[in-house]
């Protein structure tokens, strides 16, 4: 599990490991993480990558997968 940007700041860690039942979805993982790291944003607008490829929130996870949560980027050029 890897956290980026705001998620890393709010969790206080850049990565962690968590055991899940086979077939758990990234969406279910995020719900569980929000119960552990209560300061994570509740917004569902987060990009999810599994093994460095973007996936849908309902994609099944498998043993050894690396999941990354990437919050939306704001700002721009002035």
mmCIF file as gemmi writes it, N, C-alpha and C atoms, coordinates in Angstrom:
data_model
loop_
_atom_site.group_PDB
_atom_site.id
_atom_site.type_symbol
_atom_site.label_atom_id
_atom_site.label_alt_id
_atom_site.label_comp_id
_atom_site.label_asym_id
_atom_site.label_entity_id
_atom_site.label_seq_id
_atom_site.pdbx_PDB_ins_code
_atom_site.Cartn_x
_atom_site.Cartn_y
_atom_site.Cartn_z
_atom_site.occupancy
_atom_site.B_iso_or_equiv
_atom_site.pdbx_formal_charge
_atom_site.auth_seq_id
_atom_site.auth_asym_id
_atom_site.pdbx_PDB_model_num
ATOM 1 N N . UNK Axp A 1 ? 0.826 -1.16 0 1 0 ? 1 A 1
ATOM 2 C CA . UNK Axp A 1 ? 0 0 0 1 0 ? 1 A 1
ATOM 3 C C . UNK Axp A 1 ? 0.873 1.226 0 1 0 ? 1 A 1
ATOM 4 N N . UNK Axp A 2 ? 0.588 2.128 -0.897 1 0 ? 2 A 1
ATOM 5 C CA . UNK Axp A 2 ? 1.346 3.38 -0.936 1 0 ? 2 A 1
ATOM 6 C C . UNK Axp A 2 ? 0.367 4.542 -0.921 1 0 ? 2 A 1
ATOM 7 N N . UNK Axp A 3 ? 0.743 5.571 -0.172 1 0 ? 3 A 1
ATOM 8 C CA . UNK Axp A 3 ? -0.04 6.801 -0.105 1 0 ? 3 A 1
ATOM 9 C C . UNK Axp A 3 ? 0.736 7.918 -0.789 1 0 ? 3 A 1
ATOM 10 N N . UNK Axp A 4 ? 0.018 8.792 -1.485 1 0 ? 4 A 1
ATOM 11 C CA . UNK Axp A 4 ? 0.662 9.928 -2.145 1 0 ? 4 A 1
ATOM 12 C C . UNK Axp A 4 ? -0.024 11.227 -1.731 1 0 ? 4 A 1
ATOM 13 N N . UNK Axp A 5 ? 0.733 12.317 -1.785 1 0 ? 5 A 1
ATOM 14 C CA . UNK Axp A 5 ? 0.251 13.685 -1.586 1 0 ? 5 A 1
ATOM 15 C C . UNK Axp A 5 ? -0.561 13.806 -0.294 1 0 ? 5 A 1
ATOM 16 N N . UNK Axp A 6 ? -1.78 14.304 -0.386 1 0 ? 6 A 1
ATOM 17 C CA . UNK Axp A 6 ? -2.633 14.538 0.781 1 0 ? 6 A 1
ATOM 18 C C . UNK Axp A 6 ? -2.848 13.263 1.593 1 0 ? 6 A 1
ATOM 19 N N . UNK Axp A 7 ? -2.998 12.131 0.922 1 0 ? 7 A 1
ATOM 20 C CA . UNK Axp A 7 ? -3.21 10.872 1.644 1 0 ? 7 A 1
ATOM 21 C C . UNK Axp A 7 ? -1.986 10.53 2.492 1 0 ? 7 A 1
ATOM 22 N N . UNK Axp A 8 ? -0.789 10.77 1.963 1 0 ? 8 A 1
ATOM 23 C CA . UNK Axp A 8 ? 0.434 10.511 2.722 1 0 ? 8 A 1
ATOM 24 C C . UNK Axp A 8 ? 0.506 11.443 3.93 1 0 ? 8 A 1
ATOM 25 N N . UNK Axp A 9 ? 0.176 12.713 3.716 1 0 ? 9 A 1
ATOM 26 C CA . UNK Axp A 9 ? 0.208 13.679 4.818 1 0 ? 9 A 1
ATOM 27 C C . UNK Axp A 9 ? -0.785 13.3 5.908 1 0 ? 9 A 1
ATOM 28 N N . UNK Axp A 10 ? -1.989 12.943 5.508 1 0 ? 10 A 1
ATOM 29 C CA . UNK Axp A 10 ? -3.03 12.63 6.495 1 0 ? 10 A 1
ATOM 30 C C . UNK Axp A 10 ? -2.781 11.312 7.224 1 0 ? 10 A 1
ATOM 31 N N . UNK Axp A 11 ? -2.248 10.308 6.52 1 0 ? 11 A 1
ATOM 32 C CA . UNK Axp A 11 ? -1.982 9.013 7.15 1 0 ? 11 A 1
ATOM 33 C C . UNK Axp A 11 ? -0.737 9.075 8.018 1 0 ? 11 A 1
ATOM 34 N N . UNK Axp A 12 ? 0.183 9.979 7.664 1 0 ? 12 A 1
ATOM 35 C CA . UNK Axp A 12 ? 1.419 10.085 8.418 1 0 ? 12 A 1
ATOM 36 C C . UNK Axp A 12 ? 2.451 9.043 8.018 1 0 ? 12 A 1
ATOM 37 N N . UNK Axp A 13 ? 2.167 8.298 6.968 1 0 ? 13 A 1
ATOM 38 C CA . UNK Axp A 13 ? 3.088 7.291 6.438 1 0 ? 13 A 1
ATOM 39 C C . UNK Axp A 13 ? 3.013 7.324 4.918 1 0 ? 13 A 1
ATOM 40 N N . UNK Axp A 14 ? 4.082 6.882 4.273 1 0 ? 14 A 1
ATOM 41 C CA . UNK Axp A 14 ? 4.046 6.836 2.812 1 0 ? 14 A 1
ATOM 42 C C . UNK Axp A 14 ? 3.665 5.454 2.301 1 0 ? 14 A 1
ATOM 43 N N . UNK Axp A 15 ? 3.86 4.444 3.154 1 0 ? 15 A 1
ATOM 44 C CA . UNK Axp A 15 ? 3.453 3.104 2.76 1 0 ? 15 A 1
ATOM 45 C C . UNK Axp A 15 ? 3.195 2.248 3.981 1 0 ? 15 A 1
ATOM 46 N N . UNK Axp A 16 ? 2.419 1.191 3.774 1 0 ? 16 A 1
ATOM 47 C CA . UNK Axp A 16 ? 2.108 0.252 4.839 1 0 ? 16 A 1
ATOM 48 C C . UNK Axp A 16 ? 1.725 -1.077 4.199 1 0 ? 16 A 1
ATOM 49 N N . UNK Axp A 17 ? 1.669 -2.104 4.988 1 0 ? 17 A 1
ATOM 50 C CA . UNK Axp A 17 ? 1.2 -3.402 4.515 1 0 ? 17 A 1
ATOM 51 C C . UNK Axp A 17 ? -0.048 -3.757 5.285 1 0 ? 17 A 1
ATOM 52 N N . UNK Axp A 18 ? -0.97 -4.418 4.589 1 0 ? 18 A 1
ATOM 53 C CA . UNK Axp A 18 ? -2.213 -4.832 5.225 1 0 ? 18 A 1
ATOM 54 C C . UNK Axp A 18 ? -2.646 -6.143 4.581 1 0 ? 18 A 1
ATOM 55 N N . UNK Axp A 19 ? -3.097 -7.073 5.394 1 0 ? 19 A 1
ATOM 56 C CA . UNK Axp A 19 ? -3.573 -8.354 4.875 1 0 ? 19 A 1
ATOM 57 C C . UNK Axp A 19 ? -5.07 -8.267 4.65 1 0 ? 19 A 1
ATOM 58 N N . UNK Axp A 20 ? -5.487 -8.79 3.497 1 0 ? 20 A 1
ATOM 59 C CA . UNK Axp A 20 ? -6.894 -8.747 3.103 1 0 ? 20 A 1
ATOM 60 C C . UNK Axp A 20 ? -7.294 -10.089 2.522 1 0 ? 20 A 1
ATOM 61 N N . UNK Axp A 21 ? -8.574 -10.414 2.569 1 0 ? 21 A 1
ATOM 62 C CA . UNK Axp A 21 ? -9.024 -11.624 1.887 1 0 ? 21 A 1
ATOM 63 C C . UNK Axp A 21 ? -8.86 -11.471 0.37 1 0 ? 21 A 1
ATOM 64 N N . UNK Axp A 22 ? -8.539 -12.561 -0.301 1 0 ? 22 A 1
ATOM 65 C CA . UNK Axp A 22 ? -8.422 -12.574 -1.758 1 0 ? 22 A 1
ATOM 66 C C . UNK Axp A 22 ? -9.707 -12.019 -2.376 1 0 ? 22 A 1
ATOM 67 N N . UNK Axp A 23 ? -9.558 -11.154 -3.363 1 0 ? 23 A 1
ATOM 68 C CA . UNK Axp A 23 ? -10.717 -10.603 -4.055 1 0 ? 23 A 1
ATOM 69 C C . UNK Axp A 23 ? -11.254 -9.313 -3.462 1 0 ? 23 A 1
ATOM 70 N N . UNK Axp A 24 ? -10.676 -8.859 -2.341 1 0 ? 24 A 1
ATOM 71 C CA . UNK Axp A 24 ? -11.074 -7.564 -1.799 1 0 ? 24 A 1
ATOM 72 C C . UNK Axp A 24 ? -10.851 -6.516 -2.88 1 0 ? 24 A 1
ATOM 73 N N . UNK Axp A 25 ? -11.697 -5.516 -2.941 1 0 ? 25 A 1
ATOM 74 C CA . UNK Axp A 25 ? -11.555 -4.472 -3.952 1 0 ? 25 A 1
ATOM 75 C C . UNK Axp A 25 ? -10.811 -3.265 -3.369 1 0 ? 25 A 1
ATOM 76 N N . UNK Axp A 26 ? -10.225 -2.445 -4.221 1 0 ? 26 A 1
ATOM 77 C CA . UNK Axp A 26 ? -9.596 -1.216 -3.726 1 0 ? 26 A 1
ATOM 78 C C . UNK Axp A 26 ? -10.587 -0.331 -2.969 1 0 ? 26 A 1
ATOM 79 N N . UNK Axp A 27 ? -11.828 -0.315 -3.409 1 0 ? 27 A 1
ATOM 80 C CA . UNK Axp A 27 ? -12.858 0.463 -2.722 1 0 ? 27 A 1
ATOM 81 C C . UNK Axp A 27 ? -13.049 -0.039 -1.29 1 0 ? 27 A 1
ATOM 82 N N . UNK Axp A 28 ? -13.107 -1.361 -1.111 1 0 ? 28 A 1
ATOM 83 C CA . UNK Axp A 28 ? -13.243 -1.944 0.225 1 0 ? 28 A 1
ATOM 84 C C . UNK Axp A 28 ? -11.991 -1.676 1.067 1 0 ? 28 A 1
ATOM 85 N N . UNK Axp A 29 ? -10.838 -1.743 0.413 1 0 ? 29 A 1
ATOM 86 C CA . UNK Axp A 29 ? -9.589 -1.439 1.107 1 0 ? 29 A 1
ATOM 87 C C . UNK Axp A 29 ? -9.584 -0.002 1.602 1 0 ? 29 A 1
ATOM 88 N N . UNK Axp A 30 ? -10.032 0.919 0.77 1 0 ? 30 A 1
ATOM 89 C CA . UNK Axp A 30 ? -10.054 2.326 1.166 1 0 ? 30 A 1
ATOM 90 C C . UNK Axp A 30 ? -10.993 2.543 2.354 1 0 ? 30 A 1
ATOM 91 N N . UNK Axp A 31 ? -12.12 1.877 2.361 1 0 ? 31 A 1
ATOM 92 C CA . UNK Axp A 31 ? -13.048 1.98 3.5 1 0 ? 31 A 1
ATOM 93 C C . UNK Axp A 31 ? -12.348 1.493 4.771 1 0 ? 31 A 1
ATOM 94 N N . UNK Axp A 32 ? -11.648 0.379 4.664 1 0 ? 32 A 1
ATOM 95 C CA . UNK Axp A 32 ? -10.93 -0.15 5.832 1 0 ? 32 A 1
ATOM 96 C C . UNK Axp A 32 ? -9.824 0.804 6.282 1 0 ? 32 A 1
ATOM 97 N N . UNK Axp A 33 ? -9.088 1.345 5.32 1 0 ? 33 A 1
ATOM 98 C CA . UNK Axp A 33 ? -8.017 2.281 5.659 1 0 ? 33 A 1
ATOM 99 C C . UNK Axp A 33 ? -8.553 3.528 6.342 1 0 ? 33 A 1
ATOM 100 N N . UNK Axp A 34 ? -9.706 3.995 5.907 1 0 ? 34 A 1
ATOM 101 C CA . UNK Axp A 34 ? -10.301 5.181 6.544 1 0 ? 34 A 1
ATOM 102 C C . UNK Axp A 34 ? -10.697 4.907 7.987 1 0 ? 34 A 1
ATOM 103 N N . UNK Axp A 35 ? -10.957 3.637 8.326 1 0 ? 35 A 1
ATOM 104 C CA . UNK Axp A 35 ? -11.254 3.325 9.731 1 0 ? 35 A 1
ATOM 105 C C . UNK Axp A 35 ? -9.972 3.262 10.559 1 0 ? 35 A 1
ATOM 106 N N . UNK Axp A 36 ? -8.842 2.955 9.912 1 0 ? 36 A 1
ATOM 107 C CA . UNK Axp A 36 ? -7.549 2.911 10.602 1 0 ? 36 A 1
ATOM 108 C C . UNK Axp A 36 ? -6.935 4.302 10.673 1 0 ? 36 A 1
ATOM 109 N N . UNK Axp A 37 ? -6.911 4.991 9.525 1 0 ? 37 A 1
ATOM 110 C CA . UNK Axp A 37 ? -6.353 6.344 9.424 1 0 ? 37 A 1
ATOM 111 C C . UNK Axp A 37 ? -7.523 7.31 9.3 1 0 ? 37 A 1
ATOM 112 N N . UNK Axp A 38 ? -8.075 7.69 10.427 1 0 ? 38 A 1
ATOM 113 C CA . UNK Axp A 38 ? -9.326 8.457 10.445 1 0 ? 38 A 1
ATOM 114 C C . UNK Axp A 38 ? -9.217 9.85 9.846 1 0 ? 38 A 1
ATOM 115 N N . UNK Axp A 39 ? -8.003 10.319 9.606 1 0 ? 39 A 1
ATOM 116 C CA . UNK Axp A 39 ? -7.856 11.651 9.014 1 0 ? 39 A 1
ATOM 117 C C . UNK Axp A 39 ? -7.812 11.616 7.479 1 0 ? 39 A 1
ATOM 118 N N . UNK Axp A 40 ? -7.931 10.429 6.88 1 0 ? 40 A 1
ATOM 119 C CA . UNK Axp A 40 ? -7.968 10.366 5.415 1 0 ? 40 A 1
ATOM 120 C C . UNK Axp A 40 ? -9.223 11.047 4.897 1 0 ? 40 A 1
ATOM 121 N N . UNK Axp A 41 ? -9.13 11.738 3.766 1 0 ? 41 A 1
ATOM 122 C CA . UNK Axp A 41 ? -10.303 12.409 3.2 1 0 ? 41 A 1
ATOM 123 C C . UNK Axp A 41 ? -11.404 11.409 2.872 1 0 ? 41 A 1
ATOM 124 N N . UNK Axp A 42 ? -12.644 11.846 2.987 1 0 ? 42 A 1
ATOM 125 C CA . UNK Axp A 42 ? -13.781 10.977 2.687 1 0 ? 42 A 1
ATOM 126 C C . UNK Axp A 42 ? -14.193 11.033 1.223 1 0 ? 42 A 1
ATOM 127 N N . UNK Axp A 43 ? -13.6 11.914 0.462 1 0 ? 43 A 1
ATOM 128 C CA . UNK Axp A 43 ? -13.938 12.055 -0.951 1 0 ? 43 A 1
ATOM 129 C C . UNK Axp A 43 ? -13.625 10.769 -1.703 1 0 ? 43 A 1
ATOM 130 N N . UNK Axp A 44 ? -14.494 10.413 -2.64 1 0 ? 44 A 1
ATOM 131 C CA . UNK Axp A 44 ? -14.276 9.227 -3.46 1 0 ? 44 A 1
ATOM 132 C C . UNK Axp A 44 ? -13.474 9.54 -4.712 1 0 ? 44 A 1
ATOM 133 N N . UNK Axp A 45 ? -13.117 10.804 -4.913 1 0 ? 45 A 1
ATOM 134 C CA . UNK Axp A 45 ? -12.38 11.168 -6.12 1 0 ? 45 A 1
ATOM 135 C C . UNK Axp A 45 ? -10.885 10.954 -5.907 1 0 ? 45 A 1
ATOM 136 N N . UNK Axp A 46 ? -10.492 9.695 -5.893 1 0 ? 46 A 1
ATOM 137 C CA . UNK Axp A 46 ? -9.101 9.316 -5.715 1 0 ? 46 A 1
ATOM 138 C C . UNK Axp A 46 ? -8.743 8.347 -6.833 1 0 ? 46 A 1
ATOM 139 N N . UNK Axp A 47 ? -7.554 8.497 -7.392 1 0 ? 47 A 1
ATOM 140 C CA . UNK Axp A 47 ? -7.09 7.554 -8.401 1 0 ? 47 A 1
ATOM 141 C C . UNK Axp A 47 ? -6.488 6.353 -7.682 1 0 ? 47 A 1
ATOM 142 N N . UNK Axp A 48 ? -6.746 5.177 -8.224 1 0 ? 48 A 1
ATOM 143 C CA . UNK Axp A 48 ? -6.243 3.952 -7.618 1 0 ? 48 A 1
ATOM 144 C C . UNK Axp A 48 ? -5.375 3.243 -8.644 1 0 ? 48 A 1
ATOM 145 N N . UNK Axp A 49 ? -4.181 2.892 -8.233 1 0 ? 49 A 1
ATOM 146 C CA . UNK Axp A 49 ? -3.286 2.122 -9.1 1 0 ? 49 A 1
ATOM 147 C C . UNK Axp A 49 ? -2.951 0.809 -8.398 1 0 ? 49 A 1
ATOM 148 N N . UNK Axp A 50 ? -2.992 -0.262 -9.154 1 0 ? 50 A 1
ATOM 149 C CA . UNK Axp A 50 ? -2.582 -1.57 -8.65 1 0 ? 50 A 1
ATOM 150 C C . UNK Axp A 50 ? -1.434 -2.033 -9.533 1 0 ? 50 A 1
ATOM 151 N N . UNK Axp A 51 ? -0.298 -2.289 -8.898 1 0 ? 51 A 1
ATOM 152 C CA . UNK Axp A 51 ? 0.903 -2.703 -9.634 1 0 ? 51 A 1
ATOM 153 C C . UNK Axp A 51 ? 1.235 -1.718 -10.757 1 0 ? 51 A 1
ATOM 154 N N . UNK Axp A 52 ? 1.142 -0.428 -10.43 1 0 ? 52 A 1
ATOM 155 C CA . UNK Axp A 52 ? 1.496 0.694 -11.32 1 0 ? 52 A 1
ATOM 156 C C . UNK Axp A 52 ? 0.55 0.896 -12.496 1 0 ? 52 A 1
ATOM 157 N N . UNK Axp A 53 ? -0.649 0.306 -12.457 1 0 ? 53 A 1
ATOM 158 C CA . UNK Axp A 53 ? -1.65 0.53 -13.504 1 0 ? 53 A 1
ATOM 159 C C . UNK Axp A 53 ? -2.948 0.994 -12.856 1 0 ? 53 A 1
ATOM 160 N N . UNK Axp A 54 ? -3.55 2.033 -13.424 1 0 ? 54 A 1
ATOM 161 C CA . UNK Axp A 54 ? -4.815 2.529 -12.886 1 0 ? 54 A 1
ATOM 162 C C . UNK Axp A 54 ? -5.906 1.483 -13.047 1 0 ? 54 A 1
ATOM 163 N N . UNK Axp A 55 ? -6.743 1.36 -12.003 1 0 ? 55 A 1
ATOM 164 C CA . UNK Axp A 55 ? -7.831 0.382 -12.007 1 0 ? 55 A 1
ATOM 165 C C . UNK Axp A 55 ? -9.116 1.035 -11.524 1 0 ? 55 A 1
ATOM 166 N N . UNK Axp A 56 ? -10.219 0.346 -11.761 1 0 ? 56 A 1
ATOM 167 C CA . UNK Axp A 56 ? -11.507 0.779 -11.227 1 0 ? 56 A 1
ATOM 168 C C . UNK Axp A 56 ? -11.604 0.379 -9.759 1 0 ? 56 A 1
ATOM 169 N N . UNK Axp A 57 ? -12.391 1.113 -8.973 1 0 ? 57 A 1
ATOM 170 C CA . UNK Axp A 57 ? -12.507 0.815 -7.541 1 0 ? 57 A 1
ATOM 171 C C . UNK Axp A 57 ? -13.022 -0.591 -7.243 1 0 ? 57 A 1
ATOM 172 N N . UNK Axp A 58 ? -13.717 -1.21 -8.187 1 0 ? 58 A 1
ATOM 173 C CA . UNK Axp A 58 ? -14.291 -2.536 -7.948 1 0 ? 58 A 1
ATOM 174 C C . UNK Axp A 58 ? -13.427 -3.684 -8.479 1 0 ? 58 A 1
ATOM 175 N N . UNK Axp A 59 ? -12.22 -3.391 -8.939 1 0 ? 59 A 1
ATOM 176 C CA . UNK Axp A 59 ? -11.32 -4.439 -9.437 1 0 ? 59 A 1
ATOM 177 C C . UNK Axp A 59 ? -10.864 -5.323 -8.275 1 0 ? 59 A 1
ATOM 178 N N . UNK Axp A 60 ? -10.839 -6.642 -8.456 1 0 ? 60 A 1
ATOM 179 C CA . UNK Axp A 60 ? -10.398 -7.511 -7.356 1 0 ? 60 A 1
ATOM 180 C C . UNK Axp A 60 ? -8.89 -7.42 -7.141 1 0 ? 60 A 1
ATOM 181 N N . UNK Axp A 61 ? -8.488 -7.481 -5.882 1 0 ? 61 A 1
ATOM 182 C CA . UNK Axp A 61 ? -7.07 -7.487 -5.523 1 0 ? 61 A 1
ATOM 183 C C . UNK Axp A 61 ? -6.608 -8.923 -5.299 1 0 ? 61 A 1
ATOM 184 N N . UNK Axp A 62 ? -5.301 -9.131 -5.503 1 0 ? 62 A 1
ATOM 185 C CA . UNK Axp A 62 ? -4.72 -10.464 -5.344 1 0 ? 62 A 1
ATOM 186 C C . UNK Axp A 62 ? -3.486 -10.38 -4.467 1 0 ? 62 A 1
ATOM 187 N N . UNK Axp A 63 ? -3.079 -11.502 -3.929 1 0 ? 63 A 1
ATOM 188 C CA . UNK Axp A 63 ? -1.916 -11.547 -3.053 1 0 ? 63 A 1
ATOM 189 C C . UNK Axp A 63 ? -0.703 -10.926 -3.736 1 0 ? 63 A 1
ATOM 190 N N . UNK Axp A 64 ? -0.013 -10.065 -3.001 1 0 ? 64 A 1
ATOM 191 C CA . UNK Axp A 64 ? 1.198 -9.442 -3.502 1 0 ? 64 A 1
ATOM 192 C C . UNK Axp A 64 ? 0.977 -8.157 -4.283 1 0 ? 64 A 1
ATOM 193 N N . UNK Axp A 65 ? -0.286 -7.766 -4.534 1 0 ? 65 A 1
ATOM 194 C CA . UNK Axp A 65 ? -0.549 -6.527 -5.256 1 0 ? 65 A 1
ATOM 195 C C . UNK Axp A 65 ? -0.051 -5.328 -4.467 1 0 ? 65 A 1
ATOM 196 N N . UNK Axp A 66 ? 0.494 -4.352 -5.18 1 0 ? 66 A 1
ATOM 197 C CA . UNK Axp A 66 ? 0.843 -3.072 -4.57 1 0 ? 66 A 1
ATOM 198 C C . UNK Axp A 66 ? -0.232 -2.075 -4.984 1 0 ? 66 A 1
ATOM 199 N N . UNK Axp A 67 ? -0.908 -1.514 -4.014 1 0 ? 67 A 1
ATOM 200 C CA . UNK Axp A 67 ? -1.998 -0.573 -4.26 1 0 ? 67 A 1
ATOM 201 C C . UNK Axp A 67 ? -1.525 0.821 -3.901 1 0 ? 67 A 1
ATOM 202 N N . UNK Axp A 68 ? -1.83 1.778 -4.76 1 0 ? 68 A 1
ATOM 203 C CA . UNK Axp A 68 ? -1.479 3.167 -4.499 1 0 ? 68 A 1
ATOM 204 C C . UNK Axp A 68 ? -2.732 4.021 -4.602 1 0 ? 68 A 1
ATOM 205 N N . UNK Axp A 69 ? -2.928 4.889 -3.638 1 0 ? 69 A 1
ATOM 206 C CA . UNK Axp A 69 ? -4.036 5.841 -3.648 1 0 ? 69 A 1
ATOM 207 C C . UNK Axp A 69 ? -3.464 7.22 -3.931 1 0 ? 69 A 1
ATOM 208 N N . UNK Axp A 70 ? -3.969 7.845 -4.99 1 0 ? 70 A 1
ATOM 209 C CA . UNK Axp A 70 ? -3.448 9.127 -5.45 1 0 ? 70 A 1
ATOM 210 C C . UNK Axp A 70 ? -4.597 10.136 -5.478 1 0 ? 70 A 1
ATOM 211 N N . UNK Axp A 71 ? -4.633 11.085 -4.551 1 0 ? 71 A 1
ATOM 212 C CA . UNK Axp A 71 ? -5.723 12.05 -4.532 1 0 ? 71 A 1
ATOM 213 C C . UNK Axp A 71 ? -5.626 12.983 -5.734 1 0 ? 71 A 1
ATOM 214 N N . UNK Axp A 72 ? -6.75 13.616 -6.089 1 0 ? 72 A 1
ATOM 215 C CA . UNK Axp A 72 ? -6.718 14.543 -7.225 1 0 ? 72 A 1
ATOM 216 C C . UNK Axp A 72 ? -5.741 15.684 -6.973 1 0 ? 72 A 1
ATOM 217 N N . UNK Axp A 73 ? -5.12 16.14 -8.035 1 0 ? 73 A 1
ATOM 218 C CA . UNK Axp A 73 ? -4.176 17.238 -7.952 1 0 ? 73 A 1
ATOM 219 C C . UNK Axp A 73 ? -4.92 18.528 -8.196 1 0 ? 73 A 1
ATOM 220 N N . UNK Axp A 74 ? -4.646 19.521 -7.383 1 0 ? 74 A 1
ATOM 221 C CA . UNK Axp A 74 ? -5.277 20.826 -7.59 1 0 ? 74 A 1
ATOM 222 C C . UNK Axp A 74 ? -4.189 21.85 -7.848 1 0 ? 74 A 1
ATOM 223 N N . UNK Axp A 75 ? -4.606 22.987 -8.291 1 0 ? 75 A 1
ATOM 224 C CA . UNK Axp A 75 ? -3.645 24.05 -8.567 1 0 ? 75 A 1
ATOM 225 C C . UNK Axp A 75 ? -3.411 24.163 -10.063 1 0 ? 75 A 1
ATOM 226 N N . UNK Axp A 76 ? -2.414 24.885 -10.425 1 0 ? 76 A 1
ATOM 227 C CA . UNK Axp A 76 ? -2.113 25.057 -11.825 1 0 ? 76 A 1
ATOM 228 C C . UNK Axp A 76 ? -1.123 26.194 -12.009 1 0 ? 76 A 1
ATOM 229 N N . UNK Axp A 77 ? -0.99 26.582 -13.234 1 0 ? 77 A 1
ATOM 230 C CA . UNK Axp A 77 ? -0.067 27.648 -13.572 1 0 ? 77 A 1
ATOM 231 C C . UNK Axp A 77 ? -0.773 28.981 -13.428 1 0 ? 77 A 1
ATOM 232 N N . UNK Axp A 78 ? -0.117 29.923 -12.791 1 0 ? 78 A 1
ATOM 233 C CA . UNK Axp A 78 ? -0.713 31.242 -12.606 1 0 ? 78 A 1
ATOM 234 C C . UNK Axp A 78 ? -0.321 32.166 -13.714 1 0 ? 78 A 1
